[in-house]
Amino acid sequence: MKGTNLGEFQELVMLTVGLLYDKAYGVSIKDEVKRQTGRTVTLSTVHAALNRLEDKGFLVSWMGEATEERGGRPKRLFRITAYGKQALEESRQVRNRMWELIPKVAWDHI
């Protein structure tokens, strides 16, 4: 399907949004990416990816309740859409198909 291609970091962000479900917001996503992958990413990089993914229709966001820990400011929370789920599934199918097509001999010399 045209337009559902995900970059590697976008895929990581979307998978993280899925992992966190209704607790997915910028800082929690940044922290979970670090926890799951060992990669240190900046909050601005996460926000840029979230904005692009929402523009593509892969994510939706809403404002959560104001929290004392954030000085009364609400968190912008994210969730995967049906279209986003489809994009993730297509990405996984492509990767799995390509892994399966690598001949065993390609690994023998390593």
N, CA, C and O of each residue as an XYZ file, in Angstrom:
440
protein
N       0.852     -1.184      0.000
C       0.000      0.000      0.000
C       0.889      1.235      0.000
O       1.849      1.329      0.766
N       0.558      2.167     -0.860
C       1.338      3.397     -0.960
C       1.169      4.242      0.299
O       0.069      4.382      0.835
N       2.284      4.798      0.754
C       2.227      5.719      1.874
C       2.325      5.088      3.249
O       2.273      5.797      4.254
N       2.467      3.769      3.316
C       2.539      3.135      4.632
C       3.965      2.784      5.027
O       4.181      2.151      6.061
N       4.938      3.183      4.222
C       6.326      2.872      4.559
C       6.735      3.591      5.834
O       6.435      4.768      6.038
N       7.428      2.846      6.683
C       7.912      3.392      7.940
C       9.425      3.350      7.957
O      10.031      2.354      7.560
N      10.035      4.431      8.417
C      11.462      4.402      8.675
C      11.713      3.599      9.939
O      10.788      3.340     10.709
N      12.963      3.204     10.154
C      13.293      2.370     11.307
C      12.921      3.050     12.625
O      12.331      2.415     13.500
N      13.253      4.314     12.773
C      12.936      5.002     14.024
C      11.432      5.200     14.185
O      10.903      5.077     15.290
N      10.746      5.505     13.092
C       9.294      5.643     13.162
C       8.654      4.327     13.612
O       7.714      4.324     14.407
N       9.171      3.221     13.097
C       8.647      1.919     13.501
C       8.890      1.688     14.998
O       8.002      1.209     15.703
N      10.085      2.025     15.480
C      10.380      1.884     16.909
C       9.427      2.731     17.754
O       8.926      2.272     18.780
N       9.183      3.958     17.322
C       8.279      4.843     18.065
C       6.873      4.260     18.082
O       6.220      4.251     19.125
N       6.407      3.778     16.952
C       5.052      3.206     16.914
C       4.949      1.956     17.775
O       3.960      1.775     18.486
N       5.949      1.098     17.721
C       5.938     -0.095     18.570
C       5.941      0.301     20.044
O       5.273     -0.332     20.862
N       6.680      1.332     20.376
C       6.729      1.814     21.754
C       5.386      2.382     22.181
O       4.953      2.162     23.312
N       4.726      3.105     21.299
C       3.381      3.608     21.598
C       2.460      2.427     21.900
O       1.648      2.489     22.824
N       2.586      1.357     21.126
C       1.790      0.168     21.389
C       2.116     -0.460     22.731
O       1.217     -0.870     23.465
N       3.400     -0.536     23.054
C       3.820     -1.106     24.346
C       3.253     -0.317     25.521
O       2.804     -0.891     26.513
N       3.280      0.986     25.394
C       2.849      1.858     26.500
C       1.344      2.063     26.538
O       0.798      2.464     27.566
N       0.676      1.794     25.442
C      -0.767      1.957     25.263
C      -1.214      3.340     25.718
O      -0.766      4.331     25.141
N      -2.058      3.452     26.704
C      -2.602      4.767     27.093
C      -1.655      5.593     27.957
O      -2.057      6.633     28.479
N      -0.417      5.159     28.117
C       0.580      5.917     28.871
C       1.692      6.408     27.948
O       2.786      6.739     28.404
N       1.403      6.451     26.644
C       2.408      6.838     25.654
C       2.383      8.354     25.439
O       1.455      8.892     24.835
N       3.406      9.024     25.938
C       3.609     10.449     25.689
C       5.100     10.647     25.493
O       5.875      9.720     25.726
N       5.516     11.817     25.075
C       6.895     12.054     24.671
C       7.960     11.466     25.568
O       8.788     10.679     25.109
N       7.954     11.833     26.842
C       9.006     11.382     27.763
C       8.930      9.876     27.991
O       9.962      9.204     28.010
N       7.727      9.336     28.165
C       7.619      7.891     28.402
C       8.078      7.103     27.183
O       8.659      6.027     27.324
N       7.823      7.623     25.992
C       8.274      6.964     24.762
C       9.796      7.009     24.673
O      10.438      6.002     24.374
N      10.365      8.174     24.931
C      11.834      8.328     24.913
C      12.479      7.344     25.883
O      13.443      6.661     25.537
N      11.946      7.275     27.089
C      12.506      6.391     28.120
C      12.347      4.923     27.742
O      13.255      4.123     27.969
N      11.212      4.566     27.172
C      10.974      3.164     26.812
C      11.826      2.739     25.617
O      12.278      1.596     25.561
N      12.049      3.639     24.666
C      12.956      3.326     23.552
C      14.337      3.012     24.115
O      14.976      2.051     23.684
N      14.795      3.794     25.055
C      16.094      3.557     25.699
C      16.103      2.202     26.410
O      17.055      1.432     26.285
N      15.042      1.924     27.152
C      14.944      0.675     27.914
C      14.922     -0.552     26.986
O      15.559     -1.565     27.276
N      14.204     -0.452     25.900
C      14.043     -1.596     25.001
C      15.219     -1.789     24.044
O      15.535     -2.920     23.674
N      15.870     -0.696     23.641
C      16.893     -0.794     22.593
C      18.286     -0.399     23.045
O      19.270     -0.736     22.386
N      18.384      0.314     24.165
C      19.671      0.841     24.591
C      20.060      2.115     23.874
O      21.124      2.672     24.143
N      19.221      2.590     22.968
C      19.488      3.812     22.211
C      19.053      5.036     23.003
O      17.943      5.083     23.533
N      19.922      6.007     23.077
C      19.569      7.284     23.681
C      19.052      8.194     22.576
O      19.745      8.446     21.590
N      17.845      8.676     22.748
C      17.255      9.578     21.757
C      16.817     10.848     22.463
O      16.548     10.846     23.664
N      16.749     11.921     21.711
C      16.320     13.189     22.302
C      14.797     13.295     22.258
O      14.138     12.681     21.418
N      14.267     14.071     23.164
C      12.835     14.296     23.198
C      12.356     14.973     21.916
O      11.268     14.676     21.424
N      13.166     15.881     21.379
C      12.761     16.564     20.141
C      12.680     15.582     18.966
O      11.824     15.733     18.094
N      13.554     14.589     18.937
C      13.503     13.570     17.883
C      12.235     12.738     18.012
O      11.590     12.417     17.015
N      11.885     12.391     19.242
C      10.655     11.633     19.478
C       9.446     12.460     19.061
O       8.550     11.954     18.385
N       9.416     13.726     19.459
C       8.278     14.586     19.099
C       8.165     14.750     17.583
O       7.058     14.735     17.045
N       9.274     14.904     16.900
C       9.239     15.034     15.444
C       8.641     13.783     14.811
O       7.814     13.877     13.903
N       9.060     12.604     15.290
C       8.520     11.356     14.757
C       7.027     11.235     15.068
O       6.246     10.838     14.204
N       6.631     11.571     16.288
C       5.217     11.508     16.659
C       4.372     12.413     15.772
O       3.297     12.017     15.320
N       4.853     13.618     15.526
C       4.106     14.553     14.668
C       3.974     14.026     13.251
O       2.899     14.113     12.658
N       5.056     13.476     12.696
C       4.999     12.919     11.335
C       4.038     11.731     11.283
O       3.247     11.603     10.349
N       4.113     10.872     12.286
C       3.243      9.700     12.311
C       1.780     10.080     12.473
O       0.897      9.442     11.899
N       1.529     11.109     13.247
C       0.151     11.575     13.385
C      -0.325     12.215     12.084
O      -1.473     12.017     11.685
N       0.537     12.977     11.419
C       0.178     13.581     10.128
C      -0.159     12.517      9.087
O      -1.026     12.729      8.239
N       0.526     11.369      9.151
C       0.267     10.269      8.218
C      -1.005      9.493      8.575
O      -1.486      8.686      7.779
N      -1.545      9.736      9.763
C      -2.747      9.032     10.197
C      -2.454      7.727     10.922
O      -3.367      6.936     11.157
N      -1.183      7.488     11.283
C      -0.800      6.255     11.965
C      -1.032      6.331     13.471
O      -1.167      5.305     14.138
N      -1.078      7.550     14.000
C      -1.306      7.784     15.424
C      -2.377      8.841     15.596
O      -2.598      9.674     14.717
N      -3.038      8.797     16.740
C      -3.920      9.890     17.164
C      -3.420     10.349     18.524
O      -2.793      9.586     19.259
N      -3.703     11.592     18.846
C      -3.300     12.106     20.154
C      -4.462     12.837     20.795
O      -5.410     13.258     20.133
N      -4.357     12.972     22.092
C      -5.320     13.731     22.871
C      -4.606     14.236     24.119
O      -3.551     13.731     24.502
N      -5.195     15.222     24.727
C      -4.609     15.790     25.934
C      -5.165     15.040     27.139
O      -6.377     14.917     27.316
N      -4.237     14.541     27.965
C      -4.618     13.843     29.190
C      -4.925     14.843     30.294
O      -4.973     16.053     30.073
N      -5.125     14.315     31.454
C      -5.402     15.149     32.616
C      -4.148     15.936     33.017
O      -3.022     15.484     32.811
N      -4.364     17.096     33.583
C      -3.252     17.879     34.130
C      -2.676     17.128     35.325
O      -3.410     16.535     36.116
N      -1.362     17.163     35.441
C      -0.716     16.456     36.548
C       0.115     17.427     37.375
O       0.692     18.381     36.853
N       0.162     17.163     38.659
C       0.939     18.005     39.567
C       2.423     17.944     39.224
O       3.125     18.953     39.292
N       2.899     16.745     38.853
C       4.319     16.576     38.534
C       4.745     17.424     37.338
O       5.931     17.718     37.185
N       3.803     17.821     36.493
C       4.106     18.650     35.329
C       3.651     20.091     35.536
O       3.430     20.820     34.569
N       3.513     20.497     36.778
C       3.122     21.869     37.077
C       1.720     22.200     36.607
O       1.430     23.342     36.252
N       0.848     21.199     36.605
C      -0.537     21.420     36.189
C      -0.762     21.309     34.688
O      -1.884     21.486     34.214
N       0.284     21.020     33.946
C       0.135     20.889     32.489
C      -0.289     19.461     32.142
O       0.168     18.509     32.773
N      -1.153     19.311     31.150
C      -1.558     17.969     30.725
C      -0.503     17.340     29.796
O       0.300     18.043     29.184
N      -0.525     16.026     29.709
C       0.343     15.302     28.788
C      -0.395     15.075     27.480
O      -1.607     14.858     27.473
N       0.331     15.126     26.379
C      -0.224     14.771     25.077
C       0.032     13.285     24.887
O       1.176     12.860     24.726
N      -1.025     12.506     24.906
C      -0.942     11.054     24.829
C      -1.210     10.579     23.406
O      -1.905     11.245     22.639
N      -0.646      9.411     23.060
C      -0.743      8.884     21.704
C      -1.248      7.445     21.715
O      -1.020      6.693     22.663
N      -1.937      7.085     20.638
C      -2.404      5.717     20.436
C      -2.311      5.391     18.939
O      -2.475      6.267     18.090
N      -2.052      4.145     18.640
C      -1.975      3.687     17.255
C      -3.389      3.596     16.671
O      -4.317      3.138     17.338
N      -3.540      4.033     15.428
C      -4.813      3.919     14.716
C      -4.855      2.583     13.973
O      -3.857      1.864     13.910
N      -6.008      2.266     13.419
C      -6.135      1.050     12.596
C      -5.193      1.135     11.397
O      -4.577      0.140     11.015
N      -5.085      2.306     10.815
C      -4.180      2.519      9.684
C      -2.723      2.325     10.111
O      -1.923      1.765      9.362
N      -2.384      2.788     11.313
C      -1.042      2.602     11.844
C      -0.744      1.138     12.102
O       0.362      0.671     11.828
N      -1.716      0.411     12.626
C      -1.549     -1.028     12.859
C      -1.280     -1.736     11.533
O      -0.423     -2.616     11.451
N      -2.013     -1.346     10.510
C      -1.819     -1.928      9.187
C      -0.400     -1.649      8.681
O       0.243     -2.539      8.125
N       0.088     -0.427      8.870
C       1.441     -0.079      8.437
C       2.483     -0.907      9.177
O       3.447     -1.374      8.571
N       2.298     -1.093     10.482
C       3.228     -1.921     11.264
C       3.192     -3.377     10.802
O       4.234     -4.020     10.682
N       2.006     -3.886     10.547
C       1.889     -5.269     10.084
C       2.560     -5.459      8.728
O       3.232     -6.464      8.499
N       2.378     -4.494      7.834
C       3.014     -4.582      6.522
C       4.537     -4.535      6.656
O       5.249     -5.262      5.963
N       5.021     -3.697      7.530
C       6.461     -3.598      7.757
C       7.002     -4.925      8.284
O       8.047     -5.396      7.835
N       6.299     -5.516      9.223
C       6.734     -6.810      9.778
C       6.706     -7.899      8.715
O       7.616     -8.725      8.649
N       5.671     -7.905      7.885
C       5.571     -8.918      6.835
C       6.730     -8.805      5.845
O       7.306     -9.818      5.447
N       7.070     -7.589      5.448
C       8.182     -7.384      4.518
C       9.480     -7.880      5.139
O      10.240     -8.609      4.501
N       9.735     -7.490      6.376
C      10.974     -7.924      7.049
C      11.029     -9.444      7.180
O      12.050    -10.058      6.869
N       9.934    -10.054      7.642
C       9.915    -11.508      7.815
C      10.111    -12.235      6.492
O      10.847    -13.219      6.420
N       9.448    -11.746      5.445
C       9.579    -12.378      4.126
C      11.026    -12.299      3.650
O      11.563    -13.276      3.130
N      11.654    -11.147      3.824
C      13.042    -10.998      3.382
C      13.981    -11.871      4.203
O      14.896    -12.474      3.643
N      13.777    -11.954      5.520
C      14.601    -12.832      6.360
C      14.475    -14.280      5.881
O      15.468    -15.003      5.802
N      13.265    -14.689      5.566
C      13.035    -16.067      5.116
C      13.656    -16.349      3.761
O      13.978    -17.497      3.458
N      13.828    -15.328      2.946
C      14.385    -15.519      1.598
C      15.908    -15.556      1.571
O      16.493    -15.952      0.564
N      16.556    -15.154      2.648
C      18.016    -15.192      2.677
C      18.445    -16.661      2.674
O      18.076    -17.413      3.576
N      19.216    -17.071      1.673
C      19.635    -18.475      1.639
C      20.600    -18.782      2.775
O      21.391    -17.932      3.182
N      20.524    -19.996      3.275
C      21.383    -20.431      4.381
C      22.850    -20.200      4.039
O      23.637    -19.833      4.913
N      23.223    -20.406      2.800
C      24.606    -20.254      2.381
C      25.119    -18.831      2.623
O      26.318    -18.631      2.811
N      24.231    -17.858      2.619
C      24.636    -16.471      2.856
C      25.182    -16.301      4.261
O      25.987    -15.401      4.501
N      24.763    -17.144      5.194
C      25.214    -17.061      6.569
C      26.410    -17.977      6.841
O      27.114    -17.800      7.835
N      26.638    -18.943      5.969
C      27.688    -19.952      6.204
C      29.094    -19.378      6.235
O      29.945    -19.902      6.953
N      29.362    -18.340      5.496
C      30.720    -17.797      5.439
C      31.019    -16.799      6.571
O      32.142    -16.309      6.684
N      30.047    -16.510      7.377
C      30.216    -15.509      8.438
C      30.790    -16.152      9.687
O      31.005    -15.470     10.689
